[in-house]
Amino acid sequence: MHSSRSLFSFSAIGLSIVLVGCENKAFVASQKPFTSTHIAVPEPSTPNKLNQSLLIGLATFLGKGTSEFNAAQPLFLKSGGQPLILKDSNGLVHRSKEISISWRLVSLENTKKVSRQVLGPFASFESAHNLLLKLKDLGISSVVAHPNEWELWVSNDLQLPKELSSVLVEMTVSSVIKPVLISSNGSLLLNGPISINAPDGLRWNNGIFAGPFKLQKDAYGTWTLVEDVTLENYLKGVVPHEIGSGSPYSALAAQAVLARTWALANSKRFFIDGYHLCSDTQCQVYKNPGKANSEVKRAINNTAGDILTWQNKPIHGVYHASNGGVMASLTEAWSMDNVPYLEPKLDGTSNFTDRF
């Protein structure tokens, strides 16, 4: 669990669960509804059209470590020009060129119980998701989570195949972290989700991002700063940082198609946390869109809407900085079933390939 004891009052049983007699079928331990594996947050819609927007997590686990006596590091937001406009779910509106948000631990009137079987950790999302699909075939529902490393969460009311071991986690949630607006008039407790509009953009991570933005809860009791960005504008923050804005035009165009395909194929990666993709190397690197020069923009515009598909679905278009001269199959890199469009192949000139 990524959160600390200051966030949740809980009891955790760290032992391997080996359950027998399931005959490859899931069952409900009782007629009552399934126990929640976590405090759920609203899932984003699935982007199934190229003109739909993506929700990108710019900063994650915000507020982590907040206790009754100490607040976690505050979140500072700075405008690119005109004042930022912050609105919370209670109707509070705050305008300022600079916004500071701290954190407070707030007790709940009614405690909530969560219980889950945790499988993992896994080396990658792909490996965790592959097991999710295998469990789904057995009628067992699960969700991929990333509290620190990739994990698979299964309700404690479901029986796992006997060959799988898991850790049982049980928690009683008695308090939650909430954001606090710090202003010249004092501090105001905010209720999420919180929208932040930036007419002239938000200065973030050495760049200016257009937004709009949200500050919203995740599945671990902390918060995420999320940008709502169109797919084509998202590519302006991906292509120059994944391949370099000075690359040949044909390479930039190929990268644009691949990055667009990858984004659509992986848009469920952070569904449990209420957004689509992260901004670091667990996804595609998404940084300062201002690094997209005229050639990058031309490559994105000229390939607009182009993706790679297999059987009418976006392919699992993984890519890397260097393959060492040999393209590997999917099963060599991840615990996944193979796909026909990713095959081992020597990658180089004939002078190189003829020697092997």
Sine and cosine of phi, psi and omega as CSV:
sin_phi,cos_phi,sin_psi,cos_psi,sin_omega,cos_omega
0.00,0.00,0.74,-0.67,-0.10,-1.00
-0.98,0.22,-0.40,0.91,-0.06,-1.00
-0.99,0.13,0.30,-0.95,-0.02,-1.00
-0.99,-0.11,0.14,-0.99,0.01,-1.00
-0.91,0.42,-0.33,0.95,0.03,-1.00
-0.94,0.33,-0.37,0.93,-0.02,-1.00
-1.00,0.05,-0.70,0.71,-0.06,-1.00
-0.85,-0.53,0.61,-0.80,0.23,-0.97
-1.00,-0.07,0.92,-0.40,-0.16,-0.99
-0.51,-0.86,0.30,-0.95,0.18,-0.98
-0.86,-0.51,0.77,-0.63,-0.02,-1.00
-0.88,-0.48,0.75,-0.66,0.02,-1.00
-0.96,-0.27,0.96,-0.29,-0.07,-1.00
-1.00,-0.09,1.00,0.08,0.00,-1.00
-0.56,-0.83,0.33,-0.94,0.02,-1.00
-0.99,0.16,0.73,-0.68,0.01,-1.00
-0.98,-0.20,0.89,-0.46,0.06,-1.00
-0.87,-0.50,0.95,-0.32,-0.06,-1.00
-0.94,-0.35,0.71,-0.71,-0.09,-1.00
-0.91,-0.42,0.23,-0.97,0.10,-1.00
0.97,0.23,0.39,0.92,-0.05,-1.00
-1.00,0.09,-0.32,0.95,0.02,-1.00
0.79,0.62,0.65,0.76,0.05,-1.00
0.86,0.51,0.45,0.89,0.05,-1.00
-0.76,-0.65,0.56,-0.83,0.09,-1.00
-1.00,0.09,0.49,-0.87,0.11,-0.99
-0.63,-0.78,0.37,-0.93,0.04,-1.00
-1.00,-0.05,0.77,-0.63,-0.06,-1.00
-0.91,0.40,-0.48,0.88,0.05,-1.00
-0.51,-0.86,0.01,-1.00,-0.01,-1.00
-0.99,0.12,-0.09,1.00,0.01,-1.00
-0.96,0.29,0.35,-0.94,0.03,-1.00
-0.87,0.50,0.43,-0.90,0.01,-1.00
-0.84,0.55,0.62,-0.79,0.15,-0.99
-0.93,0.37,0.68,-0.74,0.00,-1.00
-0.93,0.37,0.66,-0.75,0.07,-1.00
-0.99,0.16,-0.34,0.94,-0.03,-1.00
-0.26,-0.97,0.17,-0.99,0.11,-0.99
-0.98,0.21,0.95,-0.32,-0.16,-0.99
-0.94,0.34,0.54,-0.84,0.14,-0.99
-0.87,-0.49,0.41,-0.91,-0.02,-1.00
-0.86,0.52,0.74,-0.67,0.03,-1.00
-0.99,0.17,0.58,-0.82,0.06,-1.00
-0.97,0.25,0.34,-0.94,0.08,-1.00
-0.95,0.33,0.46,-0.89,0.01,-1.00
-0.99,0.16,0.86,-0.52,0.02,-1.00
-0.96,0.27,0.98,-0.18,-0.02,-1.00
-0.96,-0.29,0.10,0.99,0.08,-1.00
-0.80,-0.61,0.53,-0.85,-0.09,-1.00
-0.93,0.37,-0.35,0.94,-0.02,-1.00
-1.00,-0.06,0.06,1.00,0.03,-1.00
-0.99,0.17,0.34,-0.94,-0.04,-1.00
-1.00,-0.04,0.29,-0.96,0.05,-1.00
-0.90,-0.44,0.54,-0.84,0.12,-0.99
-0.98,-0.20,0.89,-0.46,-0.10,-1.00
-0.92,-0.39,0.81,-0.59,0.04,-1.00
-0.98,0.21,0.94,-0.34,-0.02,-1.00
-1.00,0.09,-0.60,0.80,0.01,-1.00
-0.61,-0.79,0.79,-0.62,-0.12,-0.99
-0.88,-0.47,0.27,-0.96,0.03,-1.00
0.83,0.56,0.55,0.83,0.02,-1.00
-0.92,0.39,0.68,-0.73,-0.03,-1.00
1.00,0.03,-0.07,1.00,-0.02,-1.00
-0.87,0.48,0.72,-0.69,0.01,-1.00
1.00,-0.10,-0.06,1.00,0.04,-1.00
-0.91,0.41,0.74,-0.67,0.01,-1.00
-0.79,-0.61,-0.09,-1.00,0.01,-1.00
-0.90,0.44,-0.44,0.90,-0.10,-0.99
-0.94,-0.34,-0.33,0.94,-0.07,-1.00
-0.70,-0.71,0.63,-0.78,0.08,-1.00
-0.98,-0.18,0.58,-0.82,0.07,-1.00
-0.92,0.39,0.14,-0.99,-0.01,-1.00
-0.83,0.56,0.74,-0.67,-0.03,-1.00
-0.94,0.34,0.29,-0.96,0.06,-1.00
-0.98,-0.21,0.84,-0.55,0.03,-1.00
-0.95,-0.32,0.78,-0.63,0.02,-1.00
-0.85,-0.52,0.72,-0.69,-0.05,-1.00
-0.78,-0.63,0.71,-0.70,-0.04,-1.00
-0.97,0.26,0.44,-0.90,0.13,-0.99
-1.00,0.06,0.00,1.00,-0.02,-1.00
0.04,-1.00,-0.99,-0.14,0.02,-1.00
-0.90,0.43,0.35,-0.94,-0.04,-1.00
-0.85,0.53,0.57,-0.82,0.16,-0.99
-0.96,0.29,0.49,-0.87,0.01,-1.00
-0.86,-0.51,0.94,-0.35,-0.01,-1.00
-0.97,-0.22,0.72,-0.69,0.07,-1.00
-0.71,-0.70,0.72,-0.69,0.08,-1.00
-0.97,-0.26,0.06,-1.00,-0.12,-0.99
-0.95,0.31,-0.21,0.98,0.06,-1.00
-1.00,-0.02,0.00,1.00,0.03,-1.00
0.99,-0.11,0.03,1.00,0.05,-1.00
-0.91,0.42,0.71,-0.71,0.03,-1.00
-0.82,-0.57,0.75,-0.66,-0.01,-1.00
-0.69,-0.73,0.77,-0.64,0.00,-1.00
-0.89,-0.47,0.77,-0.64,0.03,-1.00
-0.21,-0.98,0.47,-0.88,0.07,-1.00
-0.97,0.26,-0.35,0.94,0.07,-1.00
-0.72,-0.70,0.74,-0.67,-0.02,-1.00
-0.81,-0.58,0.73,-0.68,0.04,-1.00
-0.88,-0.47,0.79,-0.61,-0.01,-1.00
-0.84,-0.54,0.85,-0.52,0.08,-1.00
-0.98,-0.21,-0.21,-0.98,-0.12,-0.99
-0.67,-0.75,0.51,-0.86,0.00,-1.00
-0.62,-0.78,0.64,-0.77,0.08,-1.00
-1.00,0.05,0.84,-0.54,-0.08,-1.00
-0.87,-0.50,0.78,-0.62,0.01,-1.00
-0.96,0.29,0.59,-0.80,0.06,-1.00
-1.00,0.02,0.59,-0.80,0.09,-1.00
-0.92,0.39,-0.64,0.77,0.01,-1.00
-0.85,-0.52,0.86,-0.52,0.03,-1.00
-0.94,0.35,0.39,-0.92,0.00,-1.00
-0.81,-0.59,0.62,-0.78,-0.01,-1.00
-0.95,-0.31,0.69,-0.72,0.12,-0.99
-0.76,-0.64,0.52,-0.85,-0.01,-1.00
-0.50,-0.87,0.70,-0.71,-0.03,-1.00
-0.47,-0.88,0.42,-0.91,0.20,-0.98
-0.99,-0.15,0.80,-0.60,-0.07,-1.00
-0.96,-0.29,0.84,-0.54,0.09,-1.00
-0.97,-0.26,0.68,-0.74,-0.02,-1.00
0.80,-0.59,-0.23,-0.97,0.12,0.99
-0.97,0.23,0.39,-0.92,0.03,-1.00
-0.95,-0.33,0.46,-0.89,-0.03,-1.00
-0.95,0.31,-0.34,0.94,-0.07,-1.00
-0.40,-0.91,0.29,-0.96,0.12,-0.99
-0.86,0.50,-0.65,0.76,-0.05,-1.00
-0.84,0.54,-0.69,0.72,-0.01,-1.00
-0.92,0.39,-0.66,0.75,0.03,-1.00
-0.91,0.43,-0.69,0.73,-0.04,-1.00
-0.93,0.37,-0.54,0.84,0.03,-1.00
-0.89,0.45,-0.66,0.75,0.06,-1.00
-0.92,0.38,-0.59,0.80,0.08,-1.00
-0.82,0.57,-0.70,0.72,-0.01,-1.00
-0.92,0.40,-0.61,0.79,0.01,-1.00
-0.93,0.37,-0.64,0.77,0.05,-1.00
-0.92,0.39,-0.59,0.81,0.03,-1.00
-0.87,0.49,-0.63,0.78,0.04,-1.00
-0.89,0.46,-0.41,0.91,0.03,-1.00
-1.00,-0.05,0.06,1.00,-0.01,-1.00
0.99,0.12,0.30,0.95,-0.03,-1.00
-0.96,-0.29,0.88,-0.47,0.02,-1.00
-0.99,0.14,0.60,-0.80,0.05,-1.00
-0.45,-0.89,0.23,-0.97,0.04,-1.00
-0.73,-0.69,0.59,-0.81,0.08,-1.00
-1.00,0.08,0.76,-0.66,0.01,-1.00
-0.79,-0.61,0.34,-0.94,0.01,-1.00
-0.66,-0.75,0.90,0.43,0.01,-1.00
-0.94,0.35,-0.45,0.89,0.07,-1.00
-0.39,-0.92,-0.76,0.65,0.15,-0.99
-0.83,-0.56,0.19,-0.98,-0.03,-1.00
-0.95,0.32,0.76,-0.65,-0.01,-1.00
-0.69,-0.72,0.27,-0.96,0.12,-0.99
-0.86,-0.51,0.79,-0.61,-0.04,-1.00
-0.95,-0.33,0.77,-0.63,-0.01,-1.00
-0.80,-0.60,0.65,-0.76,0.03,-1.00
-0.85,0.53,0.61,-0.79,0.02,-1.00
-0.93,0.36,-0.19,0.98,0.03,-1.00
-0.99,0.11,-0.08,1.00,-0.02,-1.00
-0.95,-0.30,0.57,-0.82,0.00,-1.00
-0.99,-0.13,0.79,-0.62,0.00,-1.00
-1.00,0.03,0.40,-0.92,0.13,-0.99
-0.82,0.57,0.57,-0.82,-0.14,-0.99
-0.91,0.42,-0.36,0.93,-0.01,-1.00
-0.98,0.19,-0.14,0.99,0.01,-1.00
-0.99,-0.17,0.72,-0.69,0.10,-0.99
-0.94,-0.33,0.52,-0.86,-0.05,-1.00
-0.59,-0.81,0.17,-0.99,0.09,-1.00
-0.93,-0.36,0.78,-0.63,0.03,-1.00
-1.00,0.06,0.80,-0.60,0.05,-1.00
-0.85,-0.53,0.83,-0.56,0.06,-1.00
-0.83,-0.55,0.70,-0.71,-0.05,-1.00
-0.65,-0.76,0.57,-0.82,0.22,-0.98
-0.93,-0.36,0.92,-0.39,-0.04,-1.00
-1.00,0.05,0.92,-0.38,-0.05,-1.00
-0.93,-0.36,-0.19,0.98,0.01,-1.00
-0.47,-0.88,0.40,-0.92,-0.02,-1.00
-0.73,-0.68,0.40,-0.91,0.09,-1.00
-1.00,0.05,0.73,-0.69,0.06,-1.00
-0.79,-0.61,0.52,-0.85,0.03,-1.00
-0.98,0.22,0.52,-0.86,0.00,-1.00
-0.79,-0.62,0.84,-0.54,0.05,-1.00
-0.98,0.18,0.82,-0.57,0.04,-1.00
-0.98,-0.20,0.88,-0.47,-0.01,-1.00
-0.68,-0.73,0.03,-1.00,0.00,-1.00
-0.91,0.41,-0.33,0.94,0.01,-1.00
-1.00,-0.04,0.10,0.99,-0.02,-1.00
0.92,-0.40,-0.36,-0.93,-0.03,-1.00
-0.93,-0.37,0.64,-0.77,-0.01,-1.00
-0.80,-0.60,0.79,-0.61,0.04,-1.00
-0.96,0.29,0.76,-0.65,-0.04,-1.00
-0.97,-0.26,0.48,-0.88,0.10,-0.99
-0.90,-0.43,0.77,-0.64,-0.04,-1.00
-1.00,-0.02,0.18,-0.98,0.00,1.00
-0.95,0.31,0.41,-0.91,-0.07,-1.00
-0.90,-0.45,0.81,-0.59,0.03,-1.00
-0.99,-0.10,0.58,-0.81,0.03,-1.00
-0.71,-0.71,0.93,-0.38,0.07,-1.00
-0.99,-0.14,0.62,-0.79,-0.04,-1.00
-0.77,-0.64,1.00,-0.05,-0.05,-1.00
-0.82,0.58,-0.57,0.82,0.03,-1.00
-0.92,-0.40,0.37,0.93,0.06,-1.00
1.00,0.01,0.26,-0.97,0.03,-1.00
-0.93,-0.36,0.79,-0.61,0.08,-1.00
-0.97,0.24,0.89,-0.46,-0.08,-1.00
-0.47,-0.88,0.75,-0.66,0.12,-0.99
0.78,0.63,0.75,0.66,0.05,-1.00
0.90,0.43,0.45,0.89,0.04,-1.00
-0.49,-0.87,0.02,-1.00,0.08,-1.00
-0.87,-0.49,0.84,-0.55,-0.03,-1.00
-0.94,-0.35,0.66,-0.75,-0.17,-0.99
-0.98,0.20,-0.60,0.80,-0.05,-1.00
0.97,0.24,-0.33,-0.94,0.15,0.99
-0.94,0.34,0.14,-0.99,-0.11,-0.99
-0.80,-0.60,0.35,-0.94,0.10,-1.00
-0.69,-0.72,0.55,-0.84,0.19,-0.98
-0.93,-0.37,0.91,-0.41,-0.15,-0.99
-0.66,-0.75,0.36,-0.93,0.00,-1.00
-0.94,0.33,0.45,-0.89,0.16,-0.99
-0.92,-0.38,-0.15,-0.99,-0.07,-1.00
-0.99,0.12,-0.01,1.00,-0.13,-0.99
-0.91,-0.42,0.12,0.99,0.00,-1.00
1.00,-0.02,0.00,1.00,0.04,-1.00
-0.95,-0.32,-0.22,-0.98,-0.13,-0.99
-0.78,-0.63,0.36,-0.93,0.01,-1.00
-0.75,-0.66,0.70,-0.72,0.17,-0.99
-1.00,0.02,0.87,-0.49,-0.13,-0.99
-0.87,-0.49,0.68,-0.73,0.13,-0.99
-0.96,-0.26,0.70,-0.72,0.10,-0.99
-0.99,-0.12,0.94,-0.35,-0.14,-0.99
-0.69,-0.72,0.62,-0.78,0.06,-1.00
-0.91,0.40,0.41,-0.91,-0.03,-1.00
-0.86,0.52,-0.68,0.73,-0.05,-1.00
-0.93,0.36,-0.61,0.79,0.06,-1.00
-0.95,0.31,-0.53,0.85,0.09,-1.00
-0.85,0.53,-0.63,0.77,-0.03,-1.00
-0.90,0.44,-0.45,0.89,0.02,-1.00
-0.92,0.40,-0.41,0.91,0.06,-1.00
-0.99,-0.11,-0.03,1.00,-0.02,-1.00
-0.95,-0.31,-0.81,0.59,-0.15,-0.99
-0.83,0.56,-0.77,0.64,-0.05,-1.00
-0.91,0.40,-0.39,0.92,-0.05,-1.00
-1.00,-0.07,-0.35,0.94,0.03,-1.00
-1.00,0.01,-0.52,0.86,-0.05,-1.00
-0.83,-0.56,-0.33,0.94,-0.04,-1.00
0.99,-0.15,0.79,-0.62,-0.07,-1.00
-0.93,0.37,-0.26,0.97,0.01,-1.00
-1.00,-0.02,0.11,0.99,-0.01,-1.00
-0.94,0.35,0.37,-0.93,0.04,-1.00
-0.84,0.54,0.49,-0.87,-0.07,-1.00
-0.83,0.56,-0.69,0.73,-0.04,-1.00
-0.88,0.47,-0.58,0.81,0.04,-1.00
-0.94,0.35,-0.64,0.77,0.05,-1.00
-0.89,0.46,-0.66,0.75,0.01,-1.00
-0.91,0.41,-0.67,0.74,0.04,-1.00
-0.89,0.45,-0.65,0.76,0.01,-1.00
-0.91,0.42,-0.62,0.78,0.02,-1.00
-0.88,0.48,-0.70,0.71,0.03,-1.00
-0.90,0.44,-0.69,0.72,-0.04,-1.00
-0.92,0.39,-0.70,0.72,-0.01,-1.00
-0.91,0.41,-0.59,0.80,0.05,-1.00
-0.91,0.42,-0.69,0.72,0.02,-1.00
-0.89,0.45,-0.72,0.69,-0.05,-1.00
-0.88,0.47,-0.66,0.75,-0.03,-1.00
-0.87,0.48,-0.71,0.70,-0.01,-1.00
-0.93,0.36,-0.65,0.76,-0.03,-1.00
-0.93,0.37,-0.41,0.91,-0.10,-0.99
-0.91,-0.41,0.34,0.94,-0.12,-0.99
-0.93,0.35,-0.16,0.99,0.03,-1.00
-0.99,-0.13,0.17,0.99,-0.12,-0.99
-0.87,0.50,-0.60,0.80,-0.03,-1.00
-0.85,-0.52,0.56,0.83,0.00,-1.00
-0.85,0.52,-0.60,0.80,-0.04,-1.00
-0.88,0.48,-0.41,0.91,-0.03,-1.00
-0.98,-0.21,0.09,1.00,0.12,-0.99
1.00,0.08,0.23,0.97,0.09,-1.00
-0.61,-0.79,0.06,-1.00,-0.13,-0.99
-1.00,-0.04,-0.82,0.57,-0.15,-0.99
-0.70,-0.71,0.45,-0.89,0.12,-0.99
-1.00,0.01,-0.05,-1.00,-0.05,-1.00
-0.90,-0.44,0.12,0.99,-0.02,-1.00
-0.92,-0.39,-0.29,-0.96,-0.13,-0.99
-0.97,0.24,-0.04,1.00,0.20,-0.98
-0.96,0.28,-0.23,0.97,0.12,-0.99
-0.78,-0.62,-0.65,-0.76,0.21,-0.98
-1.00,-0.09,0.58,-0.81,0.04,-1.00
-0.91,0.42,0.82,-0.57,0.03,-1.00
-0.83,-0.56,0.94,-0.35,-0.07,-1.00
-0.71,-0.70,-0.35,-0.94,-0.10,-0.99
-0.70,0.72,0.95,-0.31,0.03,-1.00
-0.91,0.42,-0.31,0.95,0.01,-1.00
-0.91,0.41,-0.23,0.97,0.05,-1.00
-0.98,0.21,-0.10,0.99,0.03,-1.00
-0.98,0.21,0.98,-0.21,0.01,-1.00
-0.98,0.18,-0.10,-0.99,-0.08,-1.00
-0.88,0.47,-0.58,0.82,0.00,-1.00
-0.95,0.32,-0.62,0.78,0.06,-1.00
-0.89,0.45,-0.71,0.71,0.01,-1.00
-0.90,0.44,-0.62,0.79,0.03,-1.00
-0.91,0.42,-0.65,0.76,0.02,-1.00
-0.90,0.43,-0.65,0.76,0.02,-1.00
-0.93,0.37,-0.71,0.70,-0.03,-1.00
-0.91,0.41,-0.67,0.75,-0.06,-1.00
-0.95,0.30,-0.31,0.95,0.04,-1.00
-0.95,-0.32,0.22,0.97,-0.10,-1.00
-0.76,0.65,0.80,-0.60,0.03,-1.00
1.00,0.09,-0.13,0.99,-0.04,-1.00
-0.99,0.13,0.81,-0.59,0.10,-0.99
-0.68,-0.73,0.27,-0.96,0.07,-1.00
-0.99,-0.12,0.77,-0.64,-0.06,-1.00
-0.79,-0.61,0.39,-0.92,0.14,-0.99
-0.64,-0.76,0.85,-0.53,-0.06,-1.00
0.81,0.58,0.70,0.71,0.10,-1.00
0.92,0.40,0.33,0.94,0.06,-1.00
-0.79,-0.62,0.51,-0.86,0.07,-1.00
-0.85,0.52,0.68,-0.74,-0.01,-1.00
-0.96,0.27,0.27,-0.96,0.13,-0.99
-1.00,0.09,0.99,0.15,-0.17,-0.99
-1.00,0.04,0.93,0.36,0.02,-1.00
-0.94,0.33,0.53,-0.85,0.04,-1.00
-0.55,-0.84,0.13,-0.99,-0.15,-0.99
-0.40,-0.92,0.21,-0.98,0.01,-1.00
-0.95,0.32,-0.64,0.77,0.00,-1.00
-0.44,-0.90,0.67,-0.74,0.02,-1.00
-0.96,-0.28,0.13,0.99,0.03,-1.00
0.94,0.35,0.24,0.97,0.04,-1.00
0.99,-0.10,-0.09,1.00,-0.01,-1.00
-0.71,-0.71,0.84,-0.54,0.10,-1.00
-0.98,0.20,0.75,-0.66,-0.02,-1.00
-0.99,-0.12,0.35,-0.94,0.12,-0.99
-0.98,0.20,0.25,-0.97,-0.05,-1.00
-0.89,0.45,-0.63,0.78,-0.06,-1.00
-0.94,0.35,-0.35,0.94,0.05,-1.00
-0.97,0.25,-0.43,0.90,-0.08,-1.00
-0.99,-0.15,-0.59,0.81,-0.07,-1.00
-0.70,-0.72,0.29,-0.96,0.10,-0.99
-0.99,0.13,0.98,0.19,-0.08,-1.00
-0.59,-0.80,0.33,-0.94,0.16,-0.99
-0.95,0.30,0.53,-0.85,-0.03,-1.00
-0.95,0.31,0.33,-0.95,0.10,-0.99
-0.79,-0.61,0.53,-0.85,-0.12,-0.99
-0.94,0.34,-0.32,0.95,-0.07,-1.00
-1.00,-0.07,-0.01,1.00,0.10,-1.00
-0.86,-0.52,0.99,-0.17,-0.09,-1.00
-0.83,-0.56,0.47,-0.88,0.07,-1.00
-0.87,0.49,0.69,-0.72,-0.04,-1.00
-0.32,-0.95,0.67,-0.75,0.13,-0.99
-0.94,0.34,0.68,-0.73,-0.12,-0.99
-0.84,-0.54,0.98,-0.20,0.00,-1.00
0.18,-0.98,-0.15,-0.99,0.01,-1.00
-0.96,0.28,0.23,-0.97,0.02,-1.00
-0.88,0.47,-0.53,0.85,0.04,-1.00
-0.88,0.48,-0.55,0.84,0.03,-1.00
-0.98,0.18,-0.77,0.64,-0.12,-0.99
-0.93,0.36,-0.50,0.87,-0.02,-1.00
-0.93,0.37,-0.30,0.95,-0.02,-1.00
-1.00,0.10,-0.09,1.00,-0.05,-1.00
-0.82,-0.57,0.00,0.00,0.00,0.00
